Amino acid sequence: MHILGLANGTPSGNSEILLKAALTAATEFDSSITTSWIHVPSISIPTNPAPLNSPVGFDLASKLNVASNNAPDDRAAVREAILDADAIIVSTPTYSHQPLGTLKLLMDRIGGPSLDVTFGKTFNSDKLDPRLPKPRVLGFIAVGGSSTPDQFTMVLPTLHLLFYALHARVVDQFIGQDLGSSGAVCLHEDLISRAQRMGKNLASQIGKSYDDAEYLGEEQEGACPHCHLAKIELLPEHGKNAIGCTTCGTRGKLTVDENGDILSVWEEDSKWSCLTWAGKLQHAKDIVSWAKRDEPRRADIKDGQERWKKIFVQQVTLPSQTTKE
């Protein structure tokens, strides 16, 4: 069994240190486990690259992108590492309440529908890469300089959404606050220990199926049973006191107990959560249905694109786009 780490921050910084603490603890827990890691900001991706061949067996991305420079392309190698892994730990700094954007750039280029096991198993199972549907578990670490939780509101939800297509069970997640300088986590033994506990937690669940793997992280009061986060939006159009999970889409309702406390009651088997198989399947069928709807009018769409392409609006010319003599 192999655990892949994705460090999304400064070299030798807080994210990398906590990732290494988790990975080394995992191998100490189980010596048969192997580990490796990738520094995400160092991954080379050409601008506007053509899509890679898809592990789901058919292409789901636009072919309009054409690489605009000669930068080396690491996308396929990173995706191979993800497909080979039995567990993934992501460790990232927090910028503007979310993970550093280099991680989203990577997953937008290699993930999404191209790593969506539901698409492959439902619509093209004979061509599905056999590594894609294998059991995987995930762990998320986020760090930042702020000492207050309001500065981390979307970092864990975003990590869930970047990786949900893999249908891998998140078994642990935590936020490390008050880390204002690079490497400051070395002064926080509690966070080092917490990362080590994550490594052991993942090692204990590695190889288990999505339904059998157990969530071992902290539980927030009122949290969604699927993403284990308490991010709630009101959905009055779906009924009195109806609510939804902002992270994954699970639905539920607000109730008042005998003590007057307001409680959230969530669906256990949700067809709306992007983390459940039923939720993924509903989304896959929705995408395929509009693709079939638009197919008879591909010529009309192409004509429209050509018309808009000919409309001139002054574009800012960037230095990298200037032809050198």
C-alpha positions as CSV (number, residue, x, y, z in Angstrom):
1,M,0.0,0.0,0.0
2,H,1.3,3.4,-0.9
3,I,0.5,6.9,0.4
4,L,1.1,9.9,-1.8
5,G,1.6,13.4,-0.3
6,L,0.8,16.6,-2.0
7,A,2.5,19.6,-0.4
8,N,1.0,22.8,-1.7
9,G,3.1,25.5,0.1
10,T,6.6,26.9,0.5
11,P,9.6,24.5,0.4
12,S,10.4,23.5,4.0
13,G,7.4,25.4,5.2
14,N,4.6,24.5,7.5
15,S,2.6,22.5,4.9
16,E,5.6,20.4,4.0
17,I,6.7,19.8,7.6
18,L,3.2,18.6,8.6
19,L,2.9,16.4,5.5
20,K,6.3,14.7,6.4
21,A,5.1,14.2,10.0
22,A,2.0,12.5,8.7
23,L,3.8,10.3,6.2
24,T,6.6,9.2,8.5
25,A,4.0,8.3,11.2
26,A,2.1,6.2,8.7
27,T,5.1,4.1,8.0
28,E,5.9,3.8,11.7
29,F,2.4,2.5,12.2
30,D,2.7,0.0,9.4
31,S,6.1,-0.8,8.0
32,S,4.6,-2.3,4.8
33,I,3.3,1.1,3.7
34,T,5.4,3.1,1.3
35,T,5.2,6.8,0.8
36,S,6.3,9.6,-1.6
37,W,5.3,13.2,-2.1
38,I,5.1,16.0,-4.7
39,H,5.6,19.7,-4.3
40,V,2.6,21.0,-6.1
41,P,3.8,24.6,-6.9
42,S,6.8,23.1,-8.7
43,I,4.7,21.1,-11.1
44,S,5.1,22.3,-14.7
45,I,1.9,22.8,-16.6
46,P,1.8,24.6,-20.0
47,T,-0.6,27.4,-20.4
48,N,-3.8,26.3,-22.2
49,P,-2.7,22.7,-22.6
50,A,-4.6,20.2,-24.6
51,P,-6.5,17.6,-22.4
52,L,-4.8,14.4,-21.5
53,N,-6.2,11.0,-22.5
54,S,-8.8,10.2,-19.9
55,P,-8.7,7.3,-17.4
56,V,-12.5,7.0,-17.6
57,G,-12.1,5.8,-21.2
58,F,-13.6,8.7,-23.1
59,D,-12.8,12.4,-23.5
60,L,-14.9,14.9,-21.4
61,A,-12.9,18.1,-22.0
62,S,-12.8,20.7,-24.7
63,K,-10.3,20.2,-27.6
64,L,-10.1,24.0,-28.1
65,N,-7.2,24.4,-25.8
66,V,-3.8,24.5,-27.5
67,A,-0.6,24.7,-25.5
68,S,0.8,28.2,-26.0
69,N,4.4,27.6,-24.9
70,N,7.0,25.0,-24.7
71,A,7.0,24.4,-21.0
72,P,7.5,20.8,-19.8
73,D,4.3,19.1,-19.0
74,D,4.2,17.2,-15.7
75,R,0.4,16.5,-15.7
76,A,0.5,12.9,-16.8
77,A,3.2,12.0,-14.3
78,V,1.3,13.6,-11.4
79,R,-1.9,11.8,-12.5
80,E,-0.1,8.5,-12.7
81,A,1.1,9.0,-9.1
82,I,-2.5,9.7,-8.0
83,L,-3.8,6.6,-9.8
84,D,-1.1,4.5,-8.2
85,A,-1.8,5.7,-4.7
86,D,-3.9,3.9,-2.2
87,A,-4.1,7.0,0.0
88,I,-3.5,10.7,-0.5
89,I,-2.6,13.4,2.1
90,V,-3.0,17.0,0.9
91,S,-1.2,19.7,3.0
92,T,-1.8,23.3,2.0
93,P,-1.5,26.9,3.1
94,T,-4.6,29.0,3.2
95,Y,-4.9,32.1,1.0
96,S,-8.0,34.2,1.1
97,H,-9.9,31.5,3.0
98,Q,-9.0,28.8,0.4
99,P,-6.1,26.5,-0.5
100,L,-3.3,28.1,-2.5
101,G,-4.5,28.2,-6.1
102,T,-1.7,26.0,-7.5
103,L,-3.6,23.0,-6.2
104,K,-6.8,24.0,-8.0
105,L,-4.9,24.7,-11.2
106,L,-3.4,21.1,-11.0
107,M,-6.8,19.4,-10.3
108,D,-8.6,21.5,-12.9
109,R,-6.0,20.2,-15.5
110,I,-6.0,16.5,-14.4
111,G,-9.1,15.9,-12.3
112,G,-12.8,16.7,-12.4
113,P,-14.6,14.5,-14.9
114,S,-11.3,13.0,-16.1
115,L,-10.9,11.3,-12.7
116,D,-14.6,10.7,-12.1
117,V,-15.0,6.9,-11.5
118,T,-18.8,7.2,-11.8
119,F,-18.6,8.3,-15.4
120,G,-16.3,5.5,-16.3
121,K,-18.1,2.7,-14.5
122,T,-21.5,3.8,-15.7
123,F,-20.9,4.7,-19.3
124,N,-17.6,3.1,-20.4
125,S,-16.6,0.3,-17.9
126,D,-14.7,-1.8,-20.5
127,K,-12.2,1.0,-21.1
128,L,-11.9,2.3,-17.5
129,D,-8.4,2.4,-16.1
130,P,-8.5,-0.4,-13.4
131,R,-6.6,1.8,-10.9
132,L,-9.3,4.5,-10.9
133,P,-12.0,2.6,-9.0
134,K,-9.8,1.0,-6.4
135,P,-10.3,1.9,-2.7
136,R,-8.6,5.1,-1.6
137,V,-8.6,7.2,1.6
138,L,-7.8,10.9,1.9
139,G,-6.5,13.2,4.6
140,F,-6.6,17.0,4.5
141,I,-4.2,19.5,6.3
142,A,-4.7,23.2,6.0
143,V,-2.5,25.8,7.7
144,G,-2.5,29.6,8.0
145,G,-1.3,32.6,10.0
146,S,-4.6,33.7,11.5
147,S,-5.5,32.6,15.0
148,T,-9.3,32.9,14.3
149,P,-11.4,30.4,12.4
150,D,-13.2,33.0,10.2
151,Q,-10.0,33.1,8.0
152,F,-10.3,29.4,7.1
153,T,-14.0,29.2,6.1
154,M,-13.6,27.5,2.7
155,V,-10.3,25.8,2.8
156,L,-11.5,22.3,3.8
157,P,-14.7,22.5,1.7
158,T,-12.5,23.4,-1.4
159,L,-10.2,20.4,-0.7
160,H,-13.2,18.1,-0.6
161,L,-14.5,19.5,-3.9
162,L,-11.1,19.2,-5.7
163,F,-10.9,15.5,-4.9
164,Y,-14.5,14.2,-4.8
165,A,-14.5,12.7,-8.3
166,L,-12.1,10.0,-7.1
167,H,-14.8,8.7,-4.7
168,A,-12.1,8.3,-2.0
169,R,-13.2,8.4,1.6
170,V,-11.9,11.3,3.7
171,V,-10.9,9.8,7.0
172,D,-9.2,12.8,8.7
173,Q,-8.9,16.6,8.3
174,F,-7.7,19.5,10.4
175,I,-6.7,23.1,10.3
176,G,-3.4,24.4,11.9
177,Q,-3.9,28.1,12.9
178,D,-1.5,30.7,14.2
179,L,1.3,29.8,11.9
180,G,2.3,33.3,10.6
181,S,5.8,32.5,9.5
182,S,7.3,29.7,7.4
183,G,8.4,26.8,9.6
184,A,6.7,28.2,12.7
185,V,4.9,24.9,13.1
186,C,8.2,23.6,14.5
187,L,7.2,25.5,17.7
188,H,3.8,23.8,17.8
189,E,4.3,20.3,19.0
190,D,0.6,19.9,19.3
191,L,0.2,20.3,15.5
192,I,3.1,18.0,14.7
193,S,1.4,15.4,16.9
194,R,-1.9,16.0,15.2
195,A,-0.3,15.4,11.8
196,Q,1.3,12.2,13.1
197,R,-2.1,11.1,14.3
198,M,-3.5,11.7,10.8
199,G,-0.8,9.5,9.3
200,K,-1.7,6.7,11.7
201,N,-5.4,7.2,11.0
202,L,-4.9,6.9,7.2
203,A,-2.6,3.9,7.7
204,S,-5.4,2.2,9.8
205,Q,-8.0,2.6,7.0
206,I,-5.9,2.1,3.9
207,G,-7.2,-0.6,1.6
208,K,-10.8,-0.4,2.9
209,S,-13.7,0.3,0.6
210,Y,-15.5,3.6,0.6
211,D,-18.3,2.2,2.7
212,D,-16.0,0.4,5.2
213,A,-13.4,3.1,5.8
214,E,-14.2,5.1,9.0
215,Y,-13.9,8.8,9.6
216,L,-11.5,9.3,12.5
217,G,-11.1,13.1,12.6
218,E,-12.9,15.6,14.8
219,E,-16.6,16.0,14.5
220,Q,-18.2,19.5,14.5
221,E,-21.5,19.8,16.2
222,G,-24.3,19.7,13.6
223,A,-21.8,18.5,10.9
224,C,-22.9,16.9,7.7
225,P,-22.4,13.1,7.9
226,H,-20.6,12.9,4.6
227,C,-18.0,15.7,4.6
228,H,-18.1,16.1,8.4
229,L,-18.1,19.9,8.1
230,A,-20.8,22.2,9.5
231,K,-21.2,24.5,6.5
232,I,-25.0,25.2,6.1
233,E,-27.1,27.1,3.6
234,L,-30.8,27.8,3.9
235,L,-33.0,26.2,1.2
236,P,-36.5,27.7,1.7
237,E,-37.5,26.6,-1.8
238,H,-37.2,23.0,-0.7
239,G,-39.5,23.2,2.3
240,K,-39.9,24.7,5.7
241,N,-36.5,24.8,7.5
242,A,-34.8,23.0,4.7
243,I,-31.0,23.2,4.6
244,G,-28.2,22.1,2.4
245,C,-24.5,21.3,3.0
246,T,-22.5,24.1,1.3
247,T,-19.6,21.7,0.9
248,C,-21.1,18.6,-0.6
249,G,-24.8,19.3,-1.2
250,T,-26.4,16.9,1.3
251,R,-29.9,18.1,2.3
252,G,-31.6,18.2,5.7
253,K,-33.6,20.4,7.9
254,L,-33.4,22.5,11.1
255,T,-35.3,21.3,14.1
256,V,-35.8,22.5,17.7
257,D,-35.4,20.1,20.5
258,E,-37.2,20.0,23.9
259,N,-34.6,22.5,25.3
260,G,-35.2,25.0,22.6
261,D,-31.8,24.3,20.9
262,I,-31.7,24.4,17.1
263,L,-30.3,21.2,15.6
264,S,-29.5,20.2,12.0
265,V,-30.8,16.8,10.9
266,W,-29.1,15.5,7.7
267,E,-29.9,12.8,5.2
268,E,-27.8,9.7,5.8
269,D,-28.2,8.4,2.3
270,S,-28.1,11.4,0.1
271,K,-28.6,11.6,-3.7
272,W,-27.6,15.3,-3.5
273,S,-24.2,14.9,-1.9
274,C,-21.3,14.9,-4.4
275,L,-19.5,12.5,-2.0
276,T,-22.0,9.7,-2.2
277,W,-22.2,7.3,-5.1
278,A,-25.8,8.2,-5.7
279,G,-25.0,11.9,-5.8
280,K,-22.2,11.3,-8.3
281,L,-24.4,9.1,-10.4
282,Q,-27.1,11.7,-10.5
283,H,-24.6,14.3,-11.6
284,A,-23.1,12.0,-14.3
285,K,-26.5,11.3,-15.8
286,D,-27.3,15.0,-15.8
287,I,-24.1,15.9,-17.7
288,V,-24.7,13.1,-20.2
289,S,-28.3,14.2,-20.8
290,W,-27.4,17.8,-21.7
291,A,-24.5,16.5,-23.9
292,K,-27.1,14.4,-25.8
293,R,-29.5,17.3,-26.0
294,D,-26.8,19.6,-27.6
295,E,-25.4,17.0,-30.0
296,P,-27.9,17.5,-32.8
297,R,-27.1,21.2,-32.8
298,R,-23.3,21.0,-32.9
299,A,-23.3,22.8,-36.3
300,D,-25.3,25.7,-34.8
301,I,-23.0,25.9,-31.9
302,K,-19.9,26.0,-34.1
303,D,-21.4,28.7,-36.3
304,G,-22.2,30.8,-33.2
305,Q,-18.6,30.3,-31.9
306,E,-17.2,31.5,-35.3
307,R,-19.4,34.6,-35.3
308,W,-18.2,35.6,-31.8
309,K,-14.6,34.8,-32.7
310,K,-14.7,37.4,-35.5
311,I,-16.0,40.1,-33.2
312,F,-13.1,42.4,-32.2
313,V,-12.6,43.7,-28.7
314,Q,-9.2,45.1,-27.8
315,Q,-7.2,42.5,-25.8
316,V,-4.3,43.3,-23.5
317,T,-1.1,41.9,-25.0
318,L,1.1,40.3,-22.4
319,P,4.9,40.1,-22.6
320,S,4.7,36.3,-23.0
321,Q,2.4,36.7,-26.0
322,T,4.7,39.1,-27.9
323,T,6.5,37.6,-30.8
324,K,10.3,38.0,-30.5
325,E,12.3,39.1,-33.5
